[in-house]
Amino acid sequence: MEIVTLDIERALTYVSLLTGSGYAPTVDEVDTFITTPMPQPSESTSKIMRSLTSVAFRDLFGQHWVAGDKVSNYMLEMGWLKAKSSGKVHLSSAGAALLDALSRGNESHANGVRVYTSTPERPIAVSQLVSLMQQHNSDTYIDPYLTADHIEYLFSNTPITKILTGASKLEEIQIRLAELRIDSGEKQVRVLIGRELHDRAALHEDGGIALIGTSFRKIESKVVGLVDLPENLARGFRSAMEELWARAKVVEPSHPDTQRS
């Protein structure tokens, strides 16, 4: 039995993303989003936009676009949206709960373990991964193939304060940290020399971990699993990752002019 149309699910996600960033869209803005096709990105789009933003919004826009009916009035009538006198809308408690339930369509859950499956046709949106990290207040992100763009995204959009990665992009990471004026006392990047680092993971403040099957740049094109483990099942892996962190080299910010001198 169909509970909502794809357009309503897209609208719920759209309002949640915007209000979660401090902006409440109007009814007209929601309907414009649903009934207006998204322009294809140009070839000059940056790698971070292709690898992150396109993933986060791919579920919203879908592979093919066909204009449908406006949905805001229906959603207001159903109580999924609430409108202020200014015309601004936000998700109601019911709408937020509905969206949360819909977003778990690709999730299985047993014994405290949550498993999310991502496919090229229905990828795990980066916004879902960010939401998971915010829920657990994750503090450490581990990925051997992070770029400077990915590190900027993680520091700017998640609770992550520690990042462990490989050394292949060391110079560009040093320059980006200098540009961002990152205080190593508050946020820190470390690199591990060699080939020991392989798995991708987020370490949670509550002791749990999320095992992530691929790097950001491959999440759109692969069949990927994301496994969220509670503290009692994560101890061994977490301990091994903490040992690697302790051995890794702290990345110090470096301006390009300093590197050439």
Backbone as CSV, one residue per row, in Angstrom:
resi,resn,N_x,N_y,N_z,CA_x,CA_y,CA_z,C_x,C_y,C_z
1,MET,0.850,-1.194,0.000,0.000,0.000,0.000,0.884,1.242,0.000
2,GLU,0.652,2.158,-0.904,1.434,3.379,-0.977,0.913,4.399,0.024
3,ILE,1.793,4.837,0.923,1.414,5.823,1.939,1.591,7.234,1.403
4,VAL,2.709,7.474,0.727,2.988,8.783,0.155,3.536,8.605,-1.247
5,THR,3.421,9.651,-2.055,4.037,9.632,-3.374,5.518,10.001,-3.250
6,LEU,6.284,9.723,-4.296,7.694,10.070,-4.298,7.881,11.581,-4.158
7,ASP,6.988,12.376,-4.777,7.094,13.830,-4.679,6.933,14.306,-3.238
8,ILE,6.029,13.676,-2.480,5.840,14.069,-1.084,7.072,13.702,-0.265
9,GLU,7.642,12.536,-0.517,8.866,12.146,0.181,9.994,13.127,-0.130
10,ARG,10.096,13.538,-1.392,11.109,14.516,-1.786,10.885,15.851,-1.081
11,ALA,9.622,16.263,-0.997,9.305,17.538,-0.345,9.619,17.487,1.154
12,LEU,9.295,16.374,1.803,9.618,16.214,3.219,11.126,16.331,3.449
13,THR,11.894,15.658,2.608,13.342,15.695,2.731,13.879,17.096,2.470
14,TYR,13.312,17.764,1.463,13.741,19.115,1.098,13.523,20.096,2.252
15,VAL,12.334,20.067,2.842,12.038,20.979,3.957,12.933,20.656,5.149
16,SER,13.162,19.360,5.409,14.012,18.968,6.525,15.444,19.456,6.338
17,LEU,15.973,19.318,5.128,17.339,19.759,4.856,17.474,21.271,5.054
18,LEU,16.496,22.034,4.536,16.577,23.488,4.621,16.388,23.987,6.054
19,THR,15.359,23.480,6.739,15.114,23.945,8.106,16.225,23.485,9.035
20,GLY,16.830,22.322,8.736,17.956,21.850,9.525,19.163,22.748,9.399
21,SER,19.207,23.538,8.303,20.297,24.494,8.096,19.889,25.914,8.470
22,GLY,18.720,26.053,9.101,18.304,27.356,9.596,17.444,28.169,8.645
23,TYR,16.962,27.536,7.540,16.123,28.274,6.593,14.778,27.585,6.456
24,ALA,13.697,28.341,6.625,12.344,27.794,6.470,11.779,28.221,5.116
25,PRO,11.569,27.282,4.199,11.052,27.653,2.881,9.569,27.994,2.944
26,THR,9.099,28.767,1.967,7.674,29.062,1.851,6.972,27.926,1.115
27,VAL,5.639,27.942,1.169,4.849,26.961,0.424,5.194,27.029,-1.059
28,ASP,5.272,28.241,-1.594,5.594,28.387,-3.019,6.967,27.823,-3.341
29,GLU,7.909,27.995,-2.432,9.257,27.475,-2.674,9.267,25.948,-2.713
30,VAL,8.482,25.334,-1.839,8.404,23.863,-1.851,7.788,23.381,-3.157
31,ASP,6.693,24.022,-3.568,6.042,23.605,-4.807,6.921,23.875,-6.024
32,THR,7.649,24.975,-5.998,8.576,25.264,-7.090,9.642,24.185,-7.180
33,PHE,10.132,23.724,-6.018,11.113,22.649,-5.999,10.560,21.373,-6.643
34,ILE,9.323,21.055,-6.321,8.730,19.813,-6.827,8.429,19.895,-8.317
35,THR,8.022,21.060,-8.792,7.534,21.165,-10.177,8.558,21.721,-11.162
36,THR,9.758,22.015,-10.691,10.780,22.579,-11.568,11.939,21.595,-11.732
37,PRO,12.343,21.315,-12.958,13.453,20.381,-13.160,14.772,20.988,-12.727
38,MET,15.673,20.133,-12.258,16.989,20.584,-11.821,17.938,20.630,-13.017
39,PRO,18.653,21.755,-13.218,19.627,21.820,-14.317,20.745,20.810,-14.100
40,GLN,21.233,20.231,-15.185,22.364,19.323,-15.085,23.627,20.127,-14.775
41,PRO,24.500,19.613,-13.889,25.728,20.355,-13.562,26.665,20.412,-14.754
42,SER,27.399,21.507,-14.853,28.371,21.654,-15.926,29.625,20.859,-15.600
43,GLU,30.496,20.725,-16.576,31.729,19.976,-16.362,32.665,20.674,-15.398
44,SER,32.423,21.986,-15.165,33.314,22.719,-14.272,32.941,22.544,-12.805
45,THR,31.847,21.804,-12.518,31.460,21.569,-11.138,32.607,20.926,-10.372
46,SER,32.874,21.406,-9.160,34.012,20.902,-8.397,33.805,19.457,-7.989
47,LYS,34.894,18.775,-7.699,34.826,17.379,-7.288,33.990,17.203,-6.038
48,ILE,34.107,18.129,-5.084,33.349,17.980,-3.845,31.861,18.052,-4.117
49,MET,31.446,18.905,-5.068,30.026,18.998,-5.389,29.547,17.726,-6.076
50,ARG,30.376,17.174,-6.958,29.972,15.946,-7.646,29.920,14.772,-6.682
51,SER,30.896,14.678,-5.783,30.995,13.501,-4.935,30.134,13.576,-3.692
52,LEU,29.749,14.805,-3.262,28.963,14.927,-2.048,27.562,15.453,-2.300
53,THR,27.467,16.669,-2.819,26.157,17.290,-2.969,25.260,16.494,-3.902
54,SER,25.813,15.992,-5.007,24.986,15.243,-5.942,24.444,13.985,-5.282
55,VAL,25.228,13.381,-4.370,24.749,12.208,-3.656,23.612,12.591,-2.729
56,ALA,23.802,13.697,-1.996,22.803,14.106,-1.014,21.461,14.419,-1.648
57,PHE,21.474,14.909,-2.885,20.223,15.320,-3.522,19.734,14.358,-4.593
58,ARG,20.486,13.282,-4.837,20.084,12.383,-5.915,18.735,11.738,-5.637
59,ASP,18.517,11.336,-4.369,17.227,10.753,-4.022,16.092,11.751,-4.188
60,LEU,16.385,13.048,-4.001,15.328,14.053,-4.099,14.863,14.230,-5.534
61,PHE,15.806,14.254,-6.447,15.462,14.570,-7.824,15.246,13.332,-8.676
62,GLY,15.810,12.201,-8.286,15.607,10.974,-9.037,16.385,10.950,-10.338
63,GLN,16.334,9.813,-11.018,17.050,9.662,-12.274,16.322,10.353,-13.424
64,HIS,15.007,10.389,-13.391,14.213,11.018,-14.445,13.219,11.976,-13.787
65,TRP,12.988,13.121,-14.442,12.094,14.111,-13.860,10.816,14.217,-14.664
66,VAL,9.703,14.109,-13.979,8.385,14.325,-14.575,7.610,15.213,-13.612
67,ALA,7.103,16.348,-14.101,6.382,17.285,-13.231,5.113,16.649,-12.687
68,GLY,4.836,16.877,-11.416,3.619,16.350,-10.813,2.776,17.471,-10.239
69,ASP,1.764,17.109,-9.478,0.905,18.104,-8.856,1.618,18.755,-7.673
70,LYS,1.167,19.948,-7.313,1.683,20.599,-6.117,1.255,19.808,-4.881
71,VAL,2.117,19.790,-3.874,1.856,18.913,-2.731,1.712,19.655,-1.400
72,SER,2.040,20.940,-1.349,2.096,21.625,-0.053,0.747,21.656,0.658
73,ASN,-0.321,21.997,-0.063,-1.637,22.071,0.582,-2.065,20.718,1.137
74,TYR,-1.782,19.665,0.378,-2.103,18.313,0.853,-1.312,17.985,2.111
75,MET,-0.024,18.341,2.099,0.820,18.049,3.258,0.405,18.870,4.473
76,LEU,-0.036,20.112,4.252,-0.560,20.924,5.350,-1.839,20.309,5.908
77,GLU,-2.705,19.847,4.997,-3.967,19.231,5.419,-3.704,17.952,6.212
78,MET,-2.685,17.189,5.797,-2.343,15.953,6.492,-1.621,16.210,7.815
79,GLY,-1.187,17.459,8.026,-0.492,17.787,9.270,0.984,17.477,9.246
80,TRP,1.552,17.237,8.059,2.986,16.943,7.944,3.811,18.225,7.896
81,LEU,3.181,19.313,7.459,3.815,20.623,7.458,3.022,21.561,8.350
82,LYS,3.707,22.564,8.881,3.044,23.646,9.598,3.471,24.951,8.952
83,ALA,2.512,25.861,8.764,2.802,27.139,8.117,2.620,28.282,9.115
84,LYS,3.538,29.239,9.050,3.421,30.445,9.870,2.668,31.506,9.085
85,SER,2.318,32.595,9.743,1.573,33.664,9.069,2.379,34.266,7.927
86,SER,3.698,34.167,7.994,4.562,34.694,6.930,4.555,33.817,5.686
87,GLY,3.934,32.624,5.800,3.944,31.687,4.679,5.087,30.699,4.742
88,LYS,6.011,30.879,5.701,7.113,29.939,5.866,6.587,28.616,6.417
89,VAL,7.185,27.523,5.971,6.740,26.213,6.435,7.894,25.449,7.074
90,HIS,7.544,24.512,7.951,8.522,23.603,8.526,7.821,22.278,8.802
91,LEU,8.613,21.237,9.013,8.034,19.935,9.295,7.372,19.942,10.668
92,SER,6.203,19.340,10.752,5.572,19.107,12.045,6.229,17.885,12.680
93,SER,5.862,17.594,13.919,6.381,16.387,14.562,5.999,15.149,13.764
94,ALA,4.763,15.158,13.238,4.312,14.028,12.433,5.111,13.927,11.134
95,GLY,5.372,15.080,10.509,6.138,15.078,9.268,7.557,14.590,9.476
96,ALA,8.183,15.041,10.565,9.553,14.610,10.861,9.597,13.116,11.144
97,ALA,8.591,12.616,11.867,8.533,11.183,12.163,8.324,10.368,10.889
98,LEU,7.465,10.884,9.994,7.212,10.199,8.733,8.476,10.148,7.889
99,LEU,9.176,11.271,7.806,10.412,11.305,7.036,11.436,10.346,7.612
100,ASP,11.542,10.289,8.944,12.490,9.382,9.581,12.163,7.936,9.225
101,ALA,10.871,7.612,9.225,10.469,6.251,8.873,10.767,5.938,7.408
102,LEU,10.496,6.913,6.537,10.757,6.707,5.116,12.242,6.534,4.840
103,SER,13.089,7.277,5.545,14.526,7.219,5.307,15.128,5.901,5.768
104,ARG,14.377,5.134,6.581,14.871,3.843,7.034,14.429,2.706,6.130
105,GLY,13.942,3.047,4.950,13.500,2.012,4.014,14.620,1.101,3.557
106,ASN,15.870,1.585,3.586,17.007,0.761,3.165,17.827,0.307,4.371
107,GLU,17.173,0.193,5.538,17.867,-0.130,6.780,17.278,-1.388,7.405
108,SER,18.131,-2.240,7.932,17.683,-3.349,8.775,18.296,-3.163,10.147
109,HIS,17.608,-3.661,11.188,18.008,-3.340,12.555,17.762,-4.564,13.424
110,ALA,18.822,-5.055,14.077,18.676,-6.193,14.977,19.792,-6.164,16.015
111,ASN,19.442,-6.465,17.279,20.412,-6.559,18.365,21.297,-5.317,18.487
112,GLY,20.718,-4.152,18.239,21.469,-2.919,18.346,22.320,-2.593,17.140
113,VAL,22.328,-3.464,16.123,23.111,-3.249,14.907,22.189,-2.744,13.806
114,ARG,22.579,-1.653,13.174,21.816,-1.136,12.043,22.638,-1.306,10.774
115,VAL,22.016,-1.856,9.758,22.698,-2.078,8.481,21.953,-1.325,7.391
116,TYR,22.657,-0.437,6.693,22.091,0.338,5.601,22.718,-0.177,4.301
117,THR,21.897,-0.354,3.287,22.395,-0.810,1.989,22.226,0.295,0.960
118,SER,23.304,0.614,0.258,23.291,1.649,-0.771,23.565,1.018,-2.126
119,THR,22.804,1.419,-3.122,23.028,0.973,-4.495,23.110,2.196,-5.394
120,PRO,23.661,2.047,-6.608,23.690,3.193,-7.528,22.295,3.747,-7.810
121,GLU,21.278,2.875,-7.802,19.911,3.324,-8.078,19.320,4.073,-6.885
122,ARG,19.689,3.685,-5.681,19.191,4.356,-4.473,20.329,4.451,-3.458
123,PRO,21.241,5.412,-3.657,22.413,5.496,-2.795,22.084,6.027,-1.404
124,ILE,22.965,5.709,-0.466,22.882,6.338,0.848,23.287,7.798,0.670
125,ALA,22.373,8.700,0.948,22.694,10.124,0.801,23.697,10.533,1.871
126,VAL,24.603,11.439,1.504,25.565,11.944,2.475,24.831,12.580,3.653
127,SER,23.665,13.194,3.386,22.899,13.798,4.473,22.495,12.753,5.514
128,GLN,22.241,11.499,5.078,21.908,10.436,6.026,23.121,10.073,6.885
129,LEU,24.295,10.036,6.262,25.519,9.746,7.005,25.811,10.868,8.002
130,VAL,25.623,12.114,7.570,25.822,13.254,8.464,24.847,13.179,9.637
131,SER,23.578,12.838,9.340,22.566,12.723,10.386,22.948,11.646,11.397
132,LEU,23.494,10.533,10.907,23.932,9.458,11.794,25.058,9.940,12.700
133,MET,26.012,10.687,12.143,27.127,11.193,12.945,26.650,12.222,13.961
134,GLN,25.670,13.033,13.578,25.127,14.014,14.516,24.369,13.320,15.642
135,GLN,23.638,12.266,15.295,22.867,11.520,16.291,23.776,10.939,17.370
136,HIS,24.927,10.410,16.970,25.864,9.791,17.907,26.958,10.754,18.370
137,ASN,26.927,11.988,17.872,27.990,12.960,18.160,29.360,12.349,17.859
138,SER,29.493,11.804,16.662,30.748,11.163,16.253,31.884,12.166,16.309
139,ASP,33.057,11.723,16.806,34.170,12.662,16.927,35.340,12.342,16.010
140,THR,35.419,11.111,15.481,36.561,10.716,14.660,36.085,10.088,13.357
141,TYR,36.691,10.519,12.242,36.369,9.944,10.931,37.644,9.363,10.332
142,ILE,37.542,8.140,9.817,38.699,7.421,9.297,38.439,7.007,7.854
143,ASP,39.329,7.414,6.959,39.215,7.070,5.544,40.587,7.302,4.912
144,PRO,41.195,6.278,4.325,42.555,6.450,3.791,42.648,7.333,2.558
145,TYR,41.512,7.660,1.937,41.560,8.375,0.659,40.829,9.716,0.677
146,LEU,40.831,10.409,1.789,40.157,11.701,1.859,40.967,12.777,1.151
147,THR,40.243,13.689,0.488,40.863,14.866,-0.116,40.669,16.066,0.812
148,ALA,41.279,17.169,0.458,41.095,18.402,1.236,39.632,18.832,1.229
149,ASP,38.930,18.652,0.092,37.506,19.005,0.012,36.687,18.194,1.006
150,HIS,36.959,16.888,1.087,36.214,16.034,2.012,36.455,16.456,3.454
151,ILE,37.708,16.779,3.768,38.041,17.181,5.133,37.342,18.492,5.492
152,GLU,37.322,19.434,4.567,36.601,20.686,4.818,35.117,20.419,5.056
153,TYR,34.544,19.543,4.247,33.119,19.210,4.401,32.846,18.605,5.775
154,LEU,33.673,17.647,6.192,33.466,16.979,7.475,33.593,17.959,8.642
155,PHE,34.597,18.813,8.620,34.781,19.778,9.701,33.667,20.837,9.713
156,SER,33.115,21.141,8.545,32.113,22.209,8.449,30.688,21.721,8.695
157,ASN,30.407,20.436,8.453,29.021,19.967,8.454,28.717,18.844,9.439
158,THR,29.717,18.387,10.181,29.509,17.274,11.109,30.173,17.589,12.440
159,PRO,29.898,16.781,13.470,30.564,17.001,14.763,32.002,16.475,14.799
160,ILE,32.506,15.956,13.696,33.841,15.377,13.638,34.914,16.411,14.007
161,THR,35.806,16.029,14.928,36.922,16.907,15.309,38.279,16.259,15.034
162,LYS,38.278,14.953,14.731,39.526,14.243,14.442,39.353,13.431,13.164
163,ILE,40.317,13.558,12.251,40.264,12.835,10.985,41.580,12.105,10.776
164,LEU,41.483,10.802,10.491,42.650,9.980,10.188,42.567,9.547,8.735
165,THR,43.601,9.842,7.958,43.591,9.516,6.538,44.986,9.098,6.088
166,GLY,45.112,8.760,4.795,46.403,8.425,4.227,47.168,9.675,3.822
167,ALA,48.404,9.479,3.375,49.286,10.610,3.100,49.299,11.038,1.639
168,SER,48.458,10.432,0.791,48.529,10.722,-0.652,48.177,12.165,-0.987
169,LYS,47.347,12.819,-0.179,46.929,14.203,-0.426,47.464,15.148,0.645
170,LEU,48.602,14.797,1.231,49.113,15.524,2.386,49.316,17.007,2.102
171,GLU,49.949,17.348,0.970,50.255,18.743,0.684,48.996,19.575,0.536
172,GLU,48.004,19.076,-0.202,46.776,19.869,-0.386,45.992,19.980,0.916
173,ILE,46.069,18.966,1.773,45.404,19.034,3.078,46.071,20.087,3.959
174,GLN,47.404,20.134,3.945,48.116,21.146,4.731,47.725,22.557,4.304
175,ILE,47.641,22.768,3.000,47.272,24.092,2.485,45.849,24.442,2.871
176,ARG,44.913,23.467,2.756,43.511,23.735,3.089,43.357,24.046,4.576
177,LEU,44.065,23.330,5.425,43.989,23.609,6.861,44.460,25.029,7.162
178,ALA,45.485,25.496,6.435,45.965,26.866,6.603,44.911,27.865,6.141
179,GLU,44.279,27.569,5.012,43.236,28.458,4.487,42.052,28.541,5.437
180,LEU,41.699,27.411,6.059,40.554,27.371,6.965,40.900,27.867,8.368
181,ARG,42.207,28.071,8.611,42.687,28.509,9.924,42.217,27.559,11.018
182,ILE,42.406,26.271,10.758,42.008,25.249,11.714,42.968,25.247,12.903
183,ASP,42.411,25.329,14.102,43.198,25.251,15.323,43.373,23.779,15.671
184,SER,44.617,23.286,15.641,44.867,21.861,15.880,44.504,21.445,17.299
185,GLY,44.318,22.414,18.185,43.874,22.085,19.529,42.398,21.746,19.579
186,GLU,41.639,22.196,18.571,40.199,21.945,18.528,39.835,20.885,17.493
187,LYS,40.482,20.949,16.322,40.234,19.969,15.260,41.580,19.539,14.695
188,GLN,41.705,18.235,14.434,43.024,17.730,14.049,42.906,16.680,12.950
189,VAL,43.848,16.768,12.006,43.988,15.749,10.969,45.310,15.037,11.199
190,ARG,45.284,13.720,11.100,46.511,12.937,11.170,46.593,12.024,9.948
191,VAL,47.809,11.759,9.493,48.006,10.842,8.365,48.840,9.666,8.830
192,LEU,48.501,8.505,8.291,49.234,7.285,8.601,50.044,6.902,7.374
193,ILE,51.356,6.848,7.533,52.239,6.477,6.439,52.214,4.961,6.265
194,GLY,52.173,4.507,4.997,52.157,3.077,4.744,50.788,2.593,4.309
195,ARG,50.580,1.279,4.374,49.354,0.673,3.847,48.476,0.023,4.913
196,GLU,48.728,0.303,6.172,47.940,-0.328,7.235,46.476,0.110,7.225
197,LEU,46.245,1.380,6.914,44.900,1.935,6.982,44.093,1.502,5.771
198,HIS,42.947,0.878,6.001,42.118,0.399,4.890,40.643,0.737,5.081
199,ASP,40.049,0.330,6.194,38.615,0.501,6.394,38.243,1.957,6.645
200,ARG,36.976,2.255,6.339,36.428,3.585,6.596,35.459,3.478,7.764
201,ALA,35.515,4.429,8.672,34.657,4.349,9.855,34.476,5.706,10.496
202,ALA,33.388,5.840,11.236,33.163,6.991,12.110,33.080,6.457,13.532
203,LEU,33.863,7.033,14.440,33.857,6.619,15.835,32.934,7.539,16.617
204,HIS,31.980,6.942,17.330,30.964,7.718,18.042,31.400,8.041,19.472
205,GLU,30.873,9.144,19.989,31.159,9.544,21.364,30.655,8.506,22.359
206,ASP,29.560,7.785,21.998,28.984,6.803,22.913,29.719,5.462,22.890
207,GLY,30.828,5.372,22.139,31.609,4.144,22.099,31.320,3.263,20.905
208,GLY,30.239,3.541,20.193,29.915,2.767,19.002,30.717,3.239,17.799
209,ILE,30.540,2.544,16.682,31.203,2.932,15.439,30.266,2.673,14.268
210,ALA,30.480,3.415,13.197,29.815,3.144,11.922,30.884,2.700,10.938
211,LEU,30.753,1.499,10.406,31.665,0.995,9.384,31.099,1.373,8.025
212,ILE,31.889,2.083,7.227,31.416,2.651,5.963,32.152,1.957,4.825
213,GLY,31.397,1.347,3.905,31.982,0.459,2.912,32.803,1.107,1.822
214,THR,32.750,2.413,1.673,33.504,3.049,0.604,33.818,4.491,0.947
215,SER,34.724,5.088,0.179,35.032,6.501,0.350,33.941,7.361,-0.269
216,PHE,33.920,8.650,0.093,32.933,9.583,-0.439,32.860,9.529,-1.963
217,ARG,34.021,9.495,-2.608,34.057,9.650,-4.061,33.477,8.455,-4.807
218,LYS,33.229,7.334,-4.107,32.716,6.147,-4.777,31.301,5.780,-4.360
219,ILE,30.708,6.563,-3.469,29.434,6.157,-2.884,28.295,6.131,-3.904
220,GLU,28.413,6.922,-4.976,27.348,6.966,-5.974,27.322,5.742,-6.873
221,SER,28.484,5.136,-7.095,28.591,4.142,-8.162,28.741,2.706,-7.692
222,LYS,28.736,2.467,-6.392,28.988,1.135,-5.872,27.803,0.628,-5.047
223,VAL,27.738,-0.692,-4.912,26.839,-1.296,-3.934,27.604,-1.301,-2.609
224,VAL,27.068,-0.588,-1.628,27.818,-0.302,-0.401,26.973,-0.659,0.824
225,GLY,27.643,-1.133,1.854,26.989,-1.354,3.131,27.512,-0.385,4.179
226,LEU,26.625,0.095,5.039,26.998,0.926,6.179,26.469,0.211,7.414
227,VAL,27.367,-0.178,8.314,26.994,-0.954,9.494,27.260,-0.120,10.735
228,ASP,26.215,0.157,11.492,26.333,0.949,12.720,26.305,-0.005,13.909
229,LEU,27.418,-0.059,14.647,27.564,-1.010,15.741,27.504,-0.315,17.093
230,PRO,26.832,-0.930,18.072,26.836,-0.367,19.427,28.174,-0.605,20.111
231,GLU,28.370,0.051,21.245,29.657,0.019,21.944,30.122,-1.394,22.278
232,ASN,29.218,-2.279,22.712,29.636,-3.612,23.144,30.155,-4.473,21.997
233,LEU,29.783,-4.162,20.761,30.261,-4.917,19.608,31.403,-4.213,18.883
234,ALA,31.679,-2.970,19.266,32.658,-2.158,18.532,34.015,-2.081,19.210
235,ARG,34.154,-2.655,20.388,35.354,-2.417,21.203,36.641,-2.828,20.496
236,GLY,36.674,-4.018,19.902,37.899,-4.507,19.281,38.361,-3.627,18.140
237,PHE,37.433,-3.315,17.214,37.786,-2.488,16.069,38.151,-1.083,16.520
238,ARG,37.386,-0.554,17.453,37.648,0.805,17.924,39.033,0.893,18.568
239,SER,39.391,-0.122,19.339,40.696,-0.134,19.982,41.814,-0.134,18.949
240,ALA,41.643,-0.908,17.886,42.661,-0.954,16.826,42.780,0.399,16.129
241,MET,41.650,1.068,15.881,41.677,2.371,15.227,42.316,3.433,16.132
242,GLU,42.062,3.339,17.423,42.660,4.300,18.353,44.177,4.123,18.435
243,GLU,44.656,2.880,18.283,46.100,2.639,18.244,46.718,3.271,16.996
244,LEU,46.030,3.139,15.859,46.527,3.766,14.629,46.563,5.289,14.772
245,TRP,45.535,5.840,15.387,45.487,7.294,15.597,46.680,7.750,16.438
246,ALA,46.994,7.009,17.469,48.094,7.387,18.353,49.434,7.362,17.618
247,ARG,49.574,6.494,16.622,50.832,6.363,15.884,50.917,7.305,14.689
248,ALA,49.802,7.874,14.284,49.769,8.693,13.068,50.411,10.061,13.291
249,LYS,50.827,10.676,12.182,51.493,11.976,12.206,50.476,13.108,12.146
250,VAL,50.611,14.071,13.043,49.729,15.241,13.037,50.035,16.097,11.806
251,VAL,49.003,16.499,11.087,49.165,17.360,9.917,49.112,18.811,10.370
252,GLU,50.189,19.535,10.139,50.239,20.946,10.499,49.861,21.795,9.283
253,PRO,49.082,22.870,9.490,48.745,23.760,8.368,50.002,24.330,7.730
254,SER,49.964,24.485,6.416,51.135,25.011,5.712,50.690,25.829,4.514
255,HIS,51.032,27.115,4.506,50.703,27.973,3.382,51.599,27.614,2.219
256,PRO,51.096,27.636,0.957,51.921,27.261,-0.210,53.205,28.058,-0.318
257,ASP,53.192,29.344,0.068,54.419,30.151,0.003,55.468,29.627,0.984
258,THR,54.975,29.142,2.136,55.897,28.576,3.129,56.535,27.307,2.612
259,GLN,55.733,26.490,1.870,56.261,25.230,1.357,57.345,25.469,0.303
260,ARG,57.240,26.545,-0.445,58.220,26.801,-1.506,59.514,27.422,-0.965
261,SER,59.434,27.991,0.245,60.615,28.683,0.781,61.627,27.687,1.336
